[in-house]
Amino acid sequence: MYKTLNLKEFVSQDTFNIVYDEQQKATAVLIPVSHWHPAKAAELQILMEQLTYIPVFECSLKELEERLRPEIQNVEAENTHLGLYNLYEHAGNQEYNNYVIREYADHRELVKVNTTTGDSQIVSRRF
C-alpha cells in the first residue's frame, strides 16, 4: 500500500526524523505523537494502523491470542450473564485427560466426558 503524504500538513520541519537504511534509502519517518497536527492526527492514526496491520494468517500463535483475547473475554462475560457456562480443559495431569471444567457465574463443575459417545457426567460441583 502506498500513500503520498505532505509532511508539512502534519508537522513542522523540525519535529520529525527520517530513518535511512544502509543504502541511504529512507525507510521510516518518526513523528512524536505530541507534535501531530490536531486536524491530521486521525488520518495519521488510520495510516499507521493500515501499515502495521498483520493479516490473521500471518500472525504467530501469541499474536493471535493477544488479538483474540478481548473478544474471548467479551463472549465469556456474555455467556455468564445469560446464565450459560464457559468450558475449559482441565489443566491437570494425564489422568484428567477426559475432563473439562464448566464455569458458571456462581460455581464451577468438573465434568468427565466420554470421548467416544460424547456423554458427560458431573464429577464434582463447587470445587
QUICORDA-V45291 format. One record per residue. N is the residue number from 1. RES is the residue in one small letter. OMEGA is omega in whole degrees, 0 to 359 (999 if undefined). Layout:
# QUICORDA-V45291
n=N res=RES omega=OMEGA
n=N res=RES omega=OMEGA
This chain:
# QUICORDA-V45291
n=1 res=m omega=180
n=2 res=y omega=176
n=3 res=k omega=178
n=4 res=t omega=180
n=5 res=l omega=169
n=6 res=n omega=186
n=7 res=l omega=180
n=8 res=k omega=176
n=9 res=e omega=186
n=10 res=f omega=184
n=11 res=v omega=175
n=12 res=s omega=187
n=13 res=q omega=186
n=14 res=d omega=183
n=15 res=t omega=176
n=16 res=f omega=178
n=17 res=n omega=176
n=18 res=i omega=180
n=19 res=v omega=181
n=20 res=y omega=174
n=21 res=d omega=184
n=22 res=e omega=180
n=23 res=q omega=181
n=24 res=q omega=175
n=25 res=k omega=180
n=26 res=a omega=182
n=27 res=t omega=182
n=28 res=a omega=173
n=29 res=v omega=179
n=30 res=l omega=179
n=31 res=i omega=177
n=32 res=p omega=182
n=33 res=v omega=181
n=34 res=s omega=180
n=35 res=h omega=178
n=36 res=w omega=175
n=37 res=h omega=185
n=38 res=p omega=182
n=39 res=a omega=183
n=40 res=k omega=185
n=41 res=a omega=181
n=42 res=a omega=179
n=43 res=e omega=177
n=44 res=l omega=180
n=45 res=q omega=178
n=46 res=i omega=179
n=47 res=l omega=179
n=48 res=m omega=179
n=49 res=e omega=180
n=50 res=q omega=183
n=51 res=l omega=183
n=52 res=t omega=181
n=53 res=y omega=176
n=54 res=i omega=178
n=55 res=p omega=187
n=56 res=v omega=182
n=57 res=f omega=177
n=58 res=e omega=181
n=59 res=c omega=169
n=60 res=s omega=178
n=61 res=l omega=179
n=62 res=k omega=179
n=63 res=e omega=179
n=64 res=l omega=178
n=65 res=e omega=179
n=66 res=e omega=181
n=67 res=r omega=184
n=68 res=l omega=185
n=69 res=r omega=180
n=70 res=p omega=180
n=71 res=e omega=178
n=72 res=i omega=179
n=73 res=q omega=177
n=74 res=n omega=180
n=75 res=v omega=179
n=76 res=e omega=179
n=77 res=a omega=179
n=78 res=e omega=178
n=79 res=n omega=182
n=80 res=t omega=177
n=81 res=h omega=180
n=82 res=l omega=180
n=83 res=g omega=178
n=84 res=l omega=178
n=85 res=y omega=172
n=86 res=n omega=186
n=87 res=l omega=181
n=88 res=y omega=171
n=89 res=e omega=176
n=90 res=h omega=184
n=91 res=a omega=182
n=92 res=g omega=182
n=93 res=n omega=185
n=94 res=q omega=181
n=95 res=e omega=177
n=96 res=y omega=183
n=97 res=n omega=184
n=98 res=n omega=181
n=99 res=y omega=174
n=100 res=v omega=177
n=101 res=i omega=171
n=102 res=r omega=181
n=103 res=e omega=176
n=104 res=y omega=180
n=105 res=a omega=186
n=106 res=d omega=179
n=107 res=h omega=176
n=108 res=r omega=177
n=109 res=e omega=172
n=110 res=l omega=187
n=111 res=v omega=175
n=112 res=k omega=183
n=113 res=v omega=173
n=114 res=n omega=185
n=115 res=t omega=178
n=116 res=t omega=185
n=117 res=t omega=183
n=118 res=g omega=178
n=119 res=d omega=178
n=120 res=s omega=181
n=121 res=q omega=179
n=122 res=i omega=180
n=123 res=v omega=183
n=124 res=s omega=174
n=125 res=r omega=175
n=126 res=r omega=178
n=127 res=f omega=999
